Amino acid sequence: MTEATAYTVVAIIPAMAGIIGGKYLGNVGNACVVTGVCYVGTVLLALYVTGRLLLVPPLGVLFISAGSLVPPLVFILVAIVAYRLRQPLA
């Protein structure tokens, strides 16, 4: 498995689910969908790599150090800025 495949499963697929869910669900529902898709993707990725079904802990435990929190925080910041720039000027 390449690093790009793991990145697709853990980052891109949940982001696409968030984009689609954002059109039909509220903020809380969309957050739940993204969290669920990310969790299922992580479990399936662990199944593919190890060959065993490992029910990994919830997402909050997966971040081992503060350095691993930087990419998600940058992603959230870019999403907020892009959303603000997309809004029409009043």
C-alpha positions in Angstrom: 0.0 0.0 0.0 1.3 3.4 -0.9 1.3 6.4 1.4 -1.1 8.1 -1.1 -3.7 5.4 -0.5 -3.6 5.8 3.2 -3.9 9.6 2.8 -6.9 9.1 0.6 -8.7 6.8 3.0 -8.0 8.9 6.1 -8.2 12.5 4.7 -9.8 12.8 1.3 -12.7 10.4 1.6 -13.9 12.0 4.9 -13.4 15.5 3.4 -15.6 14.5 0.4 -18.2 13.1 2.8 -18.1 16.5 4.7 -18.7 18.4 1.4 -21.6 16.2 0.5 -23.0 16.1 4.0 -22.7 19.9 4.4 -25.3 20.3 1.7 -27.9 18.1 3.3 -27.2 18.0 7.0 -26.7 20.6 9.7 -23.4 21.3 11.4 -23.7 18.6 14.1 -25.0 16.0 11.6 -22.2 16.8 9.2 -19.6 16.5 12.0 -21.0 13.1 13.0 -20.8 11.9 9.4 -17.2 13.0 8.9 -16.2 11.5 12.2 -17.9 8.2 11.4 -16.5 8.0 7.8 -13.0 8.7 9.2 -13.4 6.0 11.9 -14.6 3.4 9.4 -11.9 4.3 7.0 -9.3 3.9 9.7 -10.7 0.5 10.7 -10.7 -0.7 7.1 -7.2 0.6 6.6 -6.0 -1.3 9.7 -7.8 -4.4 8.3 -6.1 -4.1 5.0 -2.6 -3.6 6.5 -2.7 -6.3 9.3 -5.2 -8.7 7.8 -7.1 -8.7 11.1 -10.1 -6.6 12.1 -8.8 -4.2 14.7 -11.3 -1.9 16.3 -9.1 1.1 16.8 -9.9 3.6 19.5 -11.9 6.7 18.7 -10.3 9.5 16.8 -9.2 11.6 19.7 -6.8 8.9 20.9 -5.2 8.5 17.4 -3.3 11.8 17.8 -0.2 10.7 19.6 1.7 14.0 19.8 1.0 17.7 19.4 2.9 17.7 16.1 0.3 15.3 14.6 -2.4 17.8 15.3 -0.9 20.4 13.0 -2.2 19.0 9.6 -5.9 18.8 10.8 -5.7 22.3 12.3 -4.3 23.7 9.0 -7.0 21.9 7.1 -9.7 23.4 9.3 -8.1 26.9 9.0 -8.0 26.7 5.2 -11.7 25.5 5.2 -12.8 28.4 7.3 -10.9 31.0 5.2 -12.2 29.4 2.0 -15.7 29.5 3.3 -15.4 33.2 4.2 -14.0 34.1 0.8 -16.8 32.2 -0.9 -19.5 34.3 0.8 -21.0 37.1 -1.2 -20.1 40.6 0.0 -23.0 42.4 1.6 
